[in-house]
Amino acid sequence: MAMEVTQVLLNAQSIDGAVRKNAEDSLKQFQEQNLPVFLVSLSGELANEEKPVETRKLAGLVLKNALDAKEQHRKFELVQRWLSLDGNAKSQIKACLLKTLTSPVSDARSTASQVIAKVAGIELPHKQWPELIGSLLSNVHQLPAQAKQATLETLGYLCEEVSPDVIDQDQVNKILTAVVQGMSSSEGNTDVRLAATRALYNALGFAQANFSNDMERDYIMRVVCEATLFPEVRIRQAAFECLVSISSTYYEKLAPYIQDIFNITAKAVREDEEPVALQAIEFWSSICDEEIDILEEYGGDFTGDSDIPCFYFIKQALPALVPMLLETLLKQEEDQDQDEGAWNIAMAGGTCLGLVARTVGDDIVPLVVPFIEENISKQDWRQREAATYAFGSILEGPSPEKLIPLVNVALTFMLSALTKDPNSHVKDTTAWTLGRIFEFLRGSVVDSPIISQANCQQIITVLLQSMKDTPNVAEKACGALYFLAQGYEEMGPSSPLTPFFQEIVQSLLTVTHREDAGESRLRTAAYETLNEVVRCSTDETAPLVLQLVPVIMMELHNTLEGQKLSSDEREKQSELQGLLCGCLQVIIQKLGASEPTKYVFMQYADQIMGLFLRVFACRSATVHEEAMLAIGALAYATGADFAKYMPEFYRYLEMGLQNFEEYQVCAVTVGVVGDISRALEEKIVPYCDGIMTQLLKNLSSNQLHRSVKPPIFSCFGDIALAVGEYFEKYLMWAMSALQSAAELSTHIAGDDELVEYTNSLRNGILEAYSGIFQGFKNSPKTQLLIPYAPHILQFLDGIYMEKDMDDVVMKTAIGVLGDLADTLGSHAGSMIQQSVSSKDFLNECLSSEDLMIKESAEWAKLAISRAISV
């Protein structure tokens, strides 16, 4: 096969589709027939200096893909497959890989580096390949520069693949020594220094012990700071990336170096090339993120539980940092507003300035105001735009008292600039800044509102006028209107926007029909704003919202009358359908919320449901997420009448529940099953077998994303509540799934993300128990639940003892304790009295400051005392 592999790999890169397909099939077949020989021949190809570089590279890539995959379950399979591979084959492969690190061909070396790291990622945690790090380290000291470079690159990838606890400290020290030596000025070869600097970036997570040692830390910091001044731009960039990583990983160790780092970053921001300057700004943004987090944990009274003290680096650097950031704002690019993914020094500087404002609050204002006053009226558009951007950036953080006097002066000026400034950049940033004013200084936050009946007319006129401007300006104007509308959400029955409702809606619909609405996300922004205007509207405008229903229905109908579409057009069609379904969802929720409008709206329900079903029918394999959400809203509004749509809708519901690939769609569908259960109550019984079977299947699958599992448990509760004692036929299965998940969720220790997931899992489990107990209440079959009570009490004890539940879980948990007593009566009384922590838990909830927890606890107390006295 050896010769053949080379030819097949060449063919796999052929321009001719048929040749390519044929080669891919041969590779697949070879892999399935004889995996060990297949992998050995790939590693041989990669190591063979006589082979063409493109086949060596592809051989390495195929080898790498045989060890790793994006999807968790696939990755797990590949790891198991490698671990069970014949030892002899593995040794041959590893020998070839290590040999390739000394190849003169850089692509082959680099590929081998990545594959070695993947193998190490599998083997080191299983205590295999213990000699790897030693043999890599011995390479670093003697070989030609290119092998040294490849070895350092491999060490970098290796640190990225394995977790710090896999490598013992002695080896970590040796890796860091090799890497830092490779970075230092005594290393003459640029490629080696670059590889070493990039490797340090990945190795920083392993350096906890080294950063706790003053001498070692000083040495590492010195070498990194020196590397930021190296002649080669890629090394300078990589060195600043290391500093950014150090700023978040080792914030509390930075004090002795911060002055030097300021000097280095300031020089880079002012003089260096853009990729380097961007990282230098990112260092300060990262310090802001750290301090914002610490100060939030402190709470206002410094009694909080942050483990790390705040060093107030930003506050100390303010007098020098702010002027440096303001200078960057003048380095705009001509077309940055049109380019979705644009990122440059001016944008990075403005973002950092915004973070600085959030970190220090009022202190930033006097440092920025002179810059605004000096530049806002200048001839050069760059100065006007920079002044506006500076103003917009500092609106979140400082107190309203500090900002309102400025905003009152600036508002008229900005409204005039938005219509009259000759430059599109200035208008874009002005509209964005107005949006920030409406977002952070809305009526509910401030005593003296910025927007009055007097200037409201002018604001609306200007914003609607700007929606006719270029797409990027119009998109920002939509955003400003979005926040303006949102500000009146809680303002009671009257809103200053009411008189303009019709005009606003009309203008937004006009925007969605613009020829160029596909640019700058304009169409999406217009619909999002329309939704917000509807959502925050008052009862006075309800008749106008009703008039909107046939209009949006017609728009949705038009997307369905399509001829044969290309895949690009189909994607656009699907996106537009999503926006229109989203809009209908908001309208349905709005009109369904009060009886009079709901009554009138019902005349459209059949037609709307018909449209949603046609949206589903447009797509063969996947369910349309926004249409699904809108149907949930419709079920909530129509109640038991929704039953008439179920025969046709059920198959799409089932398709959504089976969609593991797009797990968000699956999660949304699970939520809609809950909405429908609440709407239909016992009328959902005919569909329960199918739904429950699919939900139990989803729970036992290791291919479904874990975030979908908590909502599935909550859904059990919704179904049980809807069908009552009919749930008996699923009780055994549901309880068994709940029990195993409950056991899993009491022993999870881990990072914040895991704690958050654990809490959502517990909450789902508790909501299921709650629904099941309430569903069986007052039924002759209540005694079926008695055998499950001890386990549930044990679960409640377990989460109470762990002390890491959030308020949501606490409220649901105390509710379950009440449900148990309420449904089982005297059967539960004695069990609750004997349980380890029920009494403590109840007392803690009774004295909670959270009113909802307190209310649940009062009710539970009543239910328990009734159960005990029986």
C-alpha positions, 0 to 999 in steps of 0.5 A: 500500500505504501506507493499507493498511499502517496498516489491516493493522497495526491488524488484526494487533492485533485481539481477533478471532483470524481478523482477526489471522491474516488480517493476519499472513498479509498482512504475511508475503505483502507481505514475501515479494513485495517486501521493499524496499517492505515495509521502506520502508513500515514505516519510513514508518509509524513516522515518520509523526506522523499515524498511530496510536501502536499501528501505529507501534510495531508497524511498528517492531517488525516492522522490528526482527524483520526485522533480528535473530533469536535463533537464530544461523543465522536471524540470519546470514540476516537480516544477509546479507539486509539487506546485499544490500538495495537501497541506495536503500531502505536510505537511505530507511529510515535517514532515516525512523528518524533523523527519528522520534527527534525525534517527540513520541510517546515510544513511536515514539522508543523503537522507532526507537532500537532499530531504529537500533541493530540496523541499526548492529549490521549496518552498522558492522562492514562500514564502512557508515553511517559518518556515523551516530554523528556525526549522533547526536552533533550531535542531543545538543547542540541539540534539544528535551529529548525528542529528546536523550533519544531520541538518548542512548537510541539511543547506549546501544542502539548500544553494546549491539549493536556490539563495542568494536573497531568504533568508533574511540577518537575517536568513543568519547570523543565518545559518552562525553562526550555521555553523561556530560554528559547525566548531570550535574547541569547537565542539567535534564531528568529523562528525559534524565538517566535515558537518559544514565545507562542509556546509560553502563551500555552504554558502559562496555565501550568506556571502557578507554582513558578509565578508564586516564586518571586525570582522565577516570576521576575525572570519570566516577566523580564523575558516577556517584556524584552520580547515585546521590543524584539525587531520581528513584529510577530514576536512582539505580537506574541509577547503582548499576547502573553502579557494579556494572558498573564493579566487575567491569570496572574492579576494579583502578581502584577503590582511590581511590573505594572509601571514598566508594562504601562511604558511598554504598552504606551509605546506600542500603542503610539508607535508600533504596527497595528497587530502589536498595538491591538494586543497592547490595548487588549492588556488594559481591557483585560485588567479592566475585566479583572477589576470589574469582576473583583469590584462586583464581587466586593459589592458596595460595602467591601464585605464580599467574598472576592478571593483576590484584592483589587489593586486599582491599577486602572485608577492609578493609571488613569491620568496617563491611560485615558489620554493614550486611549483618546489618541487612538480614537483618531486612528479610524479606518475609512470604511470601518462602518461598512465592514461587519468584522472590522477591528482596528486601533480606534475601535479597540481604544474605544472599547477599552475606554468603555471598560475603563469607565465601568471600572472607575465610574465618575473619575473618568468624566473630567478626563474625557470632557475636554477632549470632546469639547475640543474636537466635536466641532472640528473641520476634520471628520476624524476629530468629530467622530472621535469626540462622539465615540469618546462620549458614547464610550463613557455612558456606562459606569459613571453616575447619572448625576455626573452624566445628565448635565452633559447629556442635556447639553449634548442631545440637541447637538447630536440630533442636529449632527445626525441629520446634518453632518456631511460625514457618514462615519460621524452620523453612524457613531452619533446614532450609536451614542444616542442609543447608549444615552437611551439605554443607560440613562432611561427614565427609570434610572434618573430623577429628571428625565432627558426625554420630555414631551417637548423634545420627544417629537424632535428625537423621533423625527430625527431617528425616522429620518436617519432610517433613510440614510445609508444602511450602517447609519440606518441600522444604528438609528434603529438601535437607538429607537430600540432603546428609546422604546425599551425605556418606557416599558415600565412607565405605566399606561402613558408613554410619550411614544404613543402618539407616534406609534403608527408613524414609527411602525410604518417607517420600520416596515419601510426599512425592511423593504429597502433594496439594501436592507441586507447590508449592515444587518439592517433588516434584522435590526428593523424587525428587532426594533419593531418587536421592541416597540410592540412589546413596550407599547401601551393599551392605547395602541392595542388597536394599531397592533391588531392592524399589524397582524394581517400585514405581517401575515401577508409578508410571511405568506409572500415568503412561502409563494417562492419558486425554485430557490437556489441554496443561497436564496433559500437561506435568505428566505429562511432568515426572513421567515425567522424574523417574521415568525419572531415578530408574530410571536411578540404580537401574539404575546402582546395581544394575548395578554389581555382579554379584550384584544385576545378575543379580537385576535382569535379570528386570525389564529387558524390562518396564523397556525396554517402559515406556521405549518407551511413554514415547517413544510418548507424544510425537509430535515430541520424544524424552524426554531422561530416558528416553533417559539411562535407556536408556543406563544400561540398555544399559550394564547389559545388555551384548550382550543389549540387541540384542533391544531395538534393532529397536523402539528404533532409530526413537527413537534416530534421532528424538533424533539429528535433534532440532536444536531441543532440542540437549540432547536431541540431545547426550544421544542421541549419548551413548546411541549411545556407550553402546549401541556399547560394550554391543553391540559388533559387534551394532550393525553393522546400525544403523551405516549409519543412525547414521553417516549422521545423525551426519555430517549433524549435523556439516555442519549450521550449525543444530545448536548447536556444543556437540553436535559434540565428543560426535559425534566421540567417538561415532565412536570408540565406534562404530569400537571396537565394529565394528572393521574394518567401520568401513572403509566410513565411514573416508573420510567420518569422517576428512575430517570429523575433519581439517577440525575438527582444522584449525579447532581449532588456530587458535582464539584467544578468551575463556575460554569459547571456549578451553573449547569448543576443548578439548572439541572437540579431546578429541572429535576425539582420542577418535575417532582413538583409537577408530578406531586401536584398532578396526583393531588386529590387522586385515589392513586396518590399512594403510588408516590409514597415509595419515592418520597424518601429518595426525594427527601434525601435529594433535598438534604443533599443539595441543602448540605452542599450549600451551593444552590442559587435562589431559583433552586432554593425557591423550587426546592422548598416548594417541593418539600411543601408539595410532598407534604400537601399531596401525601399528607400524613404519609409524608409527615413522619418522613419529613420530621425524620429527615436530616435537614428539612427543619433547618432548610425551612427556617433558612427559607422563612428568614430569606430576604427574597420575597418569592422564597419566603412566600414558598416557605410560608406555604410549605410550612403550612402544608407540613404542619397540616401533614404532621397534625393528621 
